[in-house]
Amino acid sequence: MRARLVRAIEEVAPAAWNALDRRGSPFLTHEFLHALESSRCAAPETGWAPTHVLIEDAGGRLVGAMPLYLKSHSHGEFVFDFSWARAYQNHGLDYYPKLVCAPPFTPATGPRLLIHPDVDRRLVTRLLIEAARECRDRIGASSLHLLFPDEADREALADEGLLQRLDCQFHWRNAGYADFDAYLATFTADKRKKARRERRRVAEAGLHFEELTGHDLTGAKLDVVYGFYADTFARHGNAPYLNRRFFETIARTLPGALMVKLAVAGTQPVAAAIFFRGDDTLYGRYWGSDGQWHSLHFETCYYQGIEYCIREGLARFEPGTQGEHKIARGFAPTAVWSLHDIVHPGFREAIGAYLTRERAAVEEYMAAADEHVPYRRDAFVDNLDGNGPQADAAAADRPADGPAA
């Protein structure tokens, strides 16, 4: 087997790339990465220079890959290391460039080592990490970072000496609910009433929802949805990470993975939430509206997504980063990780010590957040590690919370 680098995903045949195991993630398809690169959202001029690592066998067949980018900044990653960069600068050292392994602008857990299912995973894993480190050293990058790896890749790299960083997101898990009312039945009475009140306020405002896929997002419809997306960034004084060309491309090349919930008043669209669908997971990504509508954000981004998951039989819903307000809508604190390979021995030691302290604080935060999930004690509850055990049998003997809201 041999390793090589490519400077654009288009240098790889789509069928060969998509034959690698991506464990159902839409963000690691050739189509998604190509849309980012061909639209110039992920490009050297935006600080995301493609530097993908490939492993090929003796016959030239692609058997492994890492979606790798040479970064000149830390924006669009959602694993915040700006303080590390400042510390390097204060000591007269360069933190940038660095190498990042992750689909750009996408804080979603998934595989980072893409390996063909018919080969020795341990061997290809070792070749991939060796090739990535060789690339890092040849370029003179300060570090190599794997952002939001799934548990399988984290375990596969456990002996490689990478620093592990813990963070928290809020995810929803499907316990096989028959419908949304069955889901709300697992809430305590007061939380159930609150959720129904939020949904009722949206309906009383005369709003209804259209569900669109990539097939529907052409012309004026795409203009409307993209306008909502771009306006959200503008309200915060930022340019959007993704341009219209990206959405136009992904709607054409990966239409089944793109889903939009469009809120409409009469015939006038007033808000939109953009989602991506994997094999068993819905990913909430972007939101925008034309003004202030009571509870519309919760309905469009969360309740509509949960209903979609229940209807489609999807196991998980990852609505994005941050947001403690998600807890009351049924999203439980969930551990997410990043892996960091720091070249400078002094900074490696300092960052490692910091991550140990930070992990204790994150674990404490997650435990506190878990106390506020809205579920009844005798209902299905997601615990901190995401396994979602049932409450003990004795809980069934506790009195009910009262009449349904």
N, C-alpha and C positions, 0 to 999 in steps of 0.2 A: 504494500500500500504506500501511497505517497500523498503528501500534502501540497496544496498550492493556494494562492490567494487570487481573488477576482475583485475588481474595482467596481463591478456593477452586477446586479442580480440577473440582468439580461444576458450575461455571458454563460449562464447555466440554463440548460433545457428545462422548461417548466415541468414536464413529466418526471424528469430525474429528480428535481428538487422535491416535488410533491409526493414522490414515492418514499421519502424519508418519514419517520414516525414523528408527527407533530402533536400527537395525542388530542386531536380534535380542535386545536386552536386555529381560528381563522386568521390570526395575525402573523402566522408563520408560513402561510401559503406563499407560493411564488407570486400569485396575483396581487396580494396585499403589499408585499415588499416592492414589487415592481411598480405598483401605483404610486407609492411614496417616492421612489427614485425617479421615475419618468416624469412626475409632476414637479420635480426639483424641490419637494418638501424635505427629503433626506438627500442631501448633496453637500459637496465641500463648501459651497458658499453659504449654507445654513448651519455649518458646523457639524454635520453628520456625513462624513465621507465614508462610503461603503468600502469595507475591507474584509470581505467574507472569506472565511477559512473553509476549504473543501478537502475531504479525504476521498481518494479514488483507489480502487483496487487495481490489480495488474492488468485487467482488461479495460481500464478506463471508466468503469462504472462508478457513479457517485454512491458512496456508502456512508458518508457523514458530512455534516456542515455545522458551522456556527454563524448566525447572522451578526456580523461584527462591524462596528463603526468607529472610526477615528474621530474623537470629539475635541473641539477647541473651546468648549464651555460645558456647563452642567445643566442647561435648560432642557426641558422636555423629557426628563428622565424620571422624576417623581421619587427619586432616592437622593436626598439632599446632602451634598458633600461640599457646599460652598465654603464652609468653615475650614475644611481640609485644604482647599485651594488657597485661602487667605493665609493659613499657617505656612504653607510652602513659600508663598510670596514674601512673608515676613522674614523668612530665613534665606532669602535670595535664591530660591529654587523654583523650578517650573513644574507646576502640577499638570498643565496642559502642554502637549496633547496627552490624552488618555484613550484607552480602548474600552468600548462598551458593547456588551453582548446582550441585545434585547431588540425587539421591534420598536422603532422610534415612536415617541409620544404615546406609549401604550403601557400603563401601569397594571397589567393583567398577568397573573401567574400562569406559567406554562413552561414547556421544555425549552432549554437553551442549547442542548446538545441534540441535534437532529441526526438520528442514526437509522440506517436501513434495518428493517426487522429481521433480515436474513443473515446478519453478520454478528460477530462477537462484540457485544456492547462494551465490555470492559476494555478490549483492545482499542476500539475506535474512540472511546472516551479518552483514553490516555493519549492517543495520537492527536485528538482535537485540542486538548489543553496544552500539550507540548507545542503544537503549531501556533496556537494563539500567543503563548509566552514568547516563542521565537519571533513572531511578528512584532510584539510589543517591544522586545529588546532591540530588534533591528531598526525600528522606527525611532527609538529613544523615548517611548511613552513612559509616563511615571507609573502607570498602573493598568490593571485589567479588571473590569467589573462585569459581573453577570447579575442582571437585575430581574427580580421576580422569578427565579427558577422554581420549578415544581419540586415536590418532595423526592421524586425519583432521581432528578439530576443533583439535588443537594446531597443525597446519599452517595451517589456515584462519585462525587468530588470530595467526599468527607476526608480522604487521606491525602489530598493535594495541598493542604496547608493554607487554603484561602480563609480569610477572615469572614465570619458570618455576622450579618446585621439583621436584627429583628425589627419589624415594624407591624403596624396594625391597620387592617382595613375592616370594613363591615360588609359581610356577605349574607345572602339568603340561601337557604336550602329547602328543597321540596321534600316534604315528608309524605308524598303521595296524596295530597289534598284533592278532593273531588271537584271543588270549585273554590272561589274566593271566600264565600261564606263559611265553608268548612275550615279554611285557613284562619279566618277571624275568630272562629269558635275556640281556637287555642289561646286567644288573648285573655287577659284579665278583663273584667267587665268595664272598668274605666278606660282602658286602652282601646278596647273594642268600640266603645261609644265614640271616642275621639277619632278613630280611623273612619268610622261611618259618617261622622259629622263632616270631616274633611272632604270625603267623596261627595256628600250631599251638597256641599257649598259649590263645588264645581258644576254639578248638574243643575243646581238652581240658578247659576249664572248663565244658563243656556248653552253651555259648551258641550260639544260631542267630539269624538275622536275618529280619525281616519288612520288606518294602518297601511303603511306603504313599504314596499320592498325596493330593491335596486331597480327592478323592472319598471317601477312607477316613477323613478326619480330622473326625469328628463325635462329639459326646457324650463318652463315656468315653475313647475313643482320643485325642481332642484334649486332654482333661484330663491324661492321662498325659504326652503329648509336651510340653505347655505347662509342666507341673510340672517336668520335667527342665530345660527352658530357664530358667525363673524361678529354680530352685535354683542354677544356675551363677552368676547375678548375685548372689544372696543370699550365697553363699559368699565373695564378694569385697566384701561390704558395700554393694552397690548395688541400686537398684531396676531392673527390666528396662526397656529402652527401649520394647519392644513389649508391648501387653496382649493378653489372650486374645481380645478382640473383634477385634483386627487379624487374628489367625490364623483365626478363625472366618469373617471376611469374605473373606480371600484364598483360603481353601479352597473357598469357594462361588463366587467370581467369577473365579478364575484357577487352577482345580484342577490343570490339566496342568502348570503351572509349579512347583508345590510338591511336593517329594518328601522323604520321611523314611525313614531307616534306623533301625529299632527293634531293639535287641538284647534277646533274650529268653532267660531261664533257665527251662526247663520251660514254664510258662505265664505267668511273671512278667516283665514288662518291667523291664530294669535300666539301660538307657541309650538315648539317641536322638541322632541328628544330623539337622539340618534343612538341606535344600538347596533351591536354586532352579535351574530349568533354562531356559536360553535356547535360541536356535535352534541354536547349535553349541557352547555352553559350559555347563558345570555350575559352580554357585557354592555353595561350602560356607559356611554362615552361622552356625549355632549348635549347641551340644553340651551335654549334661548326662547325669549318671549318678547311681545311688543309692549309690555307694561306690567303693572301689578294686578294680579288676579289671585284672590284668596285661595290658598291651598293648591294652586294649579301646579306648582313645582312638584309637590309630593305626589299628586295624582299622575302627572305625565311621566315623571322619571322613575317612580317606585311602584305605585299601585298598578299602573298599566303594564309595567314590566313583569310584576308578580303574576298578574292574571294571564299574561302571555305564557309564562313558564308553566303554570298549572295546565293551561289548555294544551300546550305542545308537549308536555311531559318532560321538560328540561329539569335537570337535577339541581342546578345552581344558578344564582344570579349575582354577578359581581358588578355593583353600580359605580365603581370608580374609587378614587382616593378620598380620604378624610370624611368629615360629615357626621358628627355625633347625632344629628337630627335623624339619621337613618335608623338608629336603634329603636325608636318608638314605632317605626313602621315594620319592624320584624327582622332587621339585619343585625346579625350577631358579630361581636368582635372576633376577628380571624387573623391568625399569624401569617405574615408574608415576609419574605426573606430577600436578601441580596448577598452576593459573595464578592470579596475584594482581594485582589492580589497586588500588594504594594511593594514596589521595588526597593525603596530606600529603607534600610534596616531600622534606623531611628524612628522614622515616621510610622513604619509598620508596627513597631512596638507601642508607640503612643496611641495610634488609632485603635489597635487591638485592646488596649486598656480602656479606652473611652467606650468602645462597643460593649465591653463587659458591664460597665456601669449603666450604659444606656439600656441594655437588655433588661436589667433588673427594673428600671423605671417603666419600660414598655409593658413588661409582665404585670406590674402593679396596676398600670392604667387599664389593661385589658380585663383584669379581675374586677376592677371597680366598674367598668363599663358593662360587664356581663351581669351585674346586679340589676341593671335597668332594662333588660330585654322585656318585651311586653307579654311574654307567654305565661300562662298559668303554670303553677308548680307541678301539676299532674299531667301536663301536656308535653309534647315533644319539644326539647330545648337543645339548642346547639351549645356545646361547651367550648372552652377556649381553644382546644386543639382541632376543632372542626369535625370531630367524629359524631357529635350529636346523639348522645346516649338517651335512653328513656329515663324518666325520673323513677325512683324506686317504687316498688309495688305498694308500699305503705301510703304513698301519696294519694292513691285512689280512695282512701278512707277519709281524706280531708273534706270539709264541707265545700260546696260549690261557691263560686264567686257571686252568685245572685242571678237574676234573670238576664237573658241575652239583651244586648243593646239594640 
